[in-house]
Amino acid sequence: MYLLPRFYELNVRVNFEENLNVIMDKILIFKELGYYGIGLKVPSNKNKIFNDLKNSVEDKKFKIYSRLDLKGKSVAGLKKSLKNFRLKYDLIGIDPQNLDVCHWAIRDSRPDIIILNEDKTKEFRYTTSKLLSAHEKCVEISLKSLIFMHFKRKSKLLRHLSNKLKFILKSKAFFLITMSPTAGEIYEMRAPRDLMSLLYLLNVPEDIAMKSMSYYAEYIVQKALNKKDPNIVSENIRIIPKNKSE
């Protein structure tokens, strides 16, 4: 039986200072747009509010995940931050400030998402893409600038993104497409297929465009959640609880 894809937007911002019911209403717009799961950026002092949100809005057809992004200027600093935060968040994104940090983050098992910012596209090479593929790590590409920036800069960004996606497609690496929206801001929020249509401008095949918002995202989310599960030692080793047959 053919299963419909489940779509994800894994880079969502929200104002945690607002009333919980207001936040809930804004979050649920993503469900109405056709998303199954969203990654919500959560400040370290707002974890309780996130848990309240999760308990209030989640059901069988809609999930939310906590996310923290770390800027990596040095490997030593990144190691310290990952030690403090890895088990406190569902998803960890790394914004590498140089290529050495980027390649270290790809090789390390703790980060889930490598962020490819607009100003970093020139540094992204095929060697980096091959490394992503070898370690089944995911690179995130935001299309927000492509929509909102001045038209004179769009052609340059299109060219850069197209070149990088050629590397990604050639190496068969995972990548996520996001709008990086603020929840409730209607001009920033897009339905999944609206974002996928932009990938046609970048010569991404339709089936791969679909995977960038469904299969790849779901794989990365499940892999990240497994890291927090004390019963999972590694990808192929699981602890069977006592008195359980499975």
N, C-alpha and C positions, 0 to 999 in steps of 0.2 A: 504494500500500500504506500502511495506517495505521501510523504509528510511535508506540510508547508514549513518553510523556513521560519525560525524565530529570530527576530531582529533585535539588535542591541545598539544603544548609544552609551558608550562607556566613559564619557567625559562631560559630566553635567555639573554646573554650578547652581547653588541655591543660597538665598539669604537666610542663614540660620537664626538671625535675630527676629524674624517674623513669627507670628503666631503659628502654632503647630498645624492648625486646621488650614490656614492659608498656604503653608508649605505643602501640605497633603494635596490640596486642590491643584497646585502648580505641577506637582510630581505626576499626578494622574493624567495630565494632558498627554504625557508620553504614551501612556497606555492607549488613549484614544487615537493617537497618531499611528498606532500599529506596532509599538515596541513591546517586546517581551521582557527585556531587562535593561536597566540603566546603571551606570557607575557614577556614584555621587561623591563629589569632592567634599571631604569632611574634615574640618579643623580638629586638632587633637583634643580640644576642650569641649567638643560638641558630640562626642560619641554617644552620650545618653539620649540626646535628641534624635540622633540617627536611629538608635535602637527602637525608640518610640515610633518613629516614622515607619520603620521596617515592619514592626508588629501591626501597624494600622493599615498599610496599603498593600502589603504582599498577599497574593493568592496564587492559585495554580497557573494563572495566565499573566502574572506580572511579578517581577523580582527587582529588588534594588541591592546594590553592592557598595560598600564603603571603599573610597579610593583616596590615596595620598600620593602626591607628586613630589619628588625630591630632585633638587638641582645638584648635579654632580660636578664639582670643580676639581676634586681630587679623589682618588680611590680610597685613601685613608678616611676622609670625611664621610664618604658614602658608606663605607663598611660600618662606621659607628651609627649612622642614622638607620641603616637597615637592621642592625641588631636591636635598636630601640623600638622600631615600628613594625617590623615584618608581621608579627602575629596579631597586631592590633587592627589591621586593615585587611579587607578582602583582596584588594588590588593595589599594587605598588607600581607607579610610573616613574621612570627615570628621564630627566631632562639633562642629557650629558653636555657639558660645556666644552669638551674637546674630544678628539677621536680616541685617545687612550682610555678615557673614562667610559666612552661609549662601548668600546670593545670589551672592557672588563665587565661592564654591566650585562652585556649579552652573554658572556661566558658564565657569570655567576647565576646560581639557581634561584636567588631570592627575588630579583626584579621580575615583573610580569610584562611590562610594556616599555618600549623605548620610544620616546617622543621625538619626532622629526619636526622641529620648528622651522618656520619659513627662513630664518637667517642661517639655518644649519644645512640647507639643502645642497649647497655647493660642496660641502665636505663629505657628503654621502657618496660612497663609491661601491663598485660591484663587490669588492672584498668584504665590505661591511654587510652587504646583502647576503653573501654566501655564509657569513658567520651567523647571521640571523637564522637562516635556513637550517644550518647544521645543529643549532641549539634549540630549534623550534621556539624561538623568541619572536615576539610580535612588535612591529614598528607601527606607530600611530601617526596618521596624516590628517590634519585638520583642514577642512575646505572652507572654513569661515572667512579667511582673507580673500579667497577666490571669489566669494560672493560680494563682500563689502568693500574691498579696496578700490582705489581709483582705477579707472579702466586703463590708464597708461601703464600701470604696474602689473595689470593682470596678465598681459601677454608674456612678460618676463617670468612671472610665477608659473604660468602654464608650462612654459618651456622647461623650467627647472623640475617641476613635479613630474612632467612626462618622462624626462630622462631618468629620474630616480625610480619611477615605476617600471621602466624598462629593465633596470637592474633587478628589482624585486620579482618581477614576473619571470625573468630568465632563471633566477636562482630558486624559484618556487618558495620564497619566504612568505610567512604570514604577515598580513598588514590589516590594520583597522582604519576605517574611514569614520570621521566624526565631524560634527558641526561645532563642538565645544560650546553648547548653548547655555544660557542662564535660564533656569526653569521659570516659566511664566512670561518670558519675553517673546512675544509671538513672532517678531521679525527675525529672531535667532533660531527658532525651532522649525525643523523640517521633518517631514515623513521619510521613512527609510528609502522609498523608491525615488523620491526627489533627489536625495543625496547620490544615490546610485547613478542617476541620469547624468550627473556631472562627470562621472568617471568615463563616460563615453567620449568626452572632450579630450581625455587623457589616453585614449586608445586602450582602455582596459576591457577585455572581453566580458560579455554580459554575465556569464556564469561565475567569473572571478569577482566581478563587482558585487554579485549577490553574496558570495562567501565572505567578502570583507566586512559585511554587516551582520552576518549570521553565523556560519560554520566556524570561521576563524575566531570570532569573538567568543562563541560558546566554548570552544576548545580552550582558549586562554583563561576564561573564567573558571572552568572546571579544574584546570591544572592549578590555578591559584588557590582555589578552595581546598584542594587536596593537601597543599602545603600547611594548612591550618588544622588538618585532621590528625589527631594524635594516633589514630589507628592505621595511618598510612605511612609506612617507613620510606618507600620509594614508589616509583611508577608501577613496579611489578611485585611489590611486597606489601601485604596488608595484614595487620594484627587481627586475629579473630577473638572477640571478647569471650570471656568465660561464660559457660552455659548457653552459648549460641552455636547453632549448627552451621551458620553461614556468616 
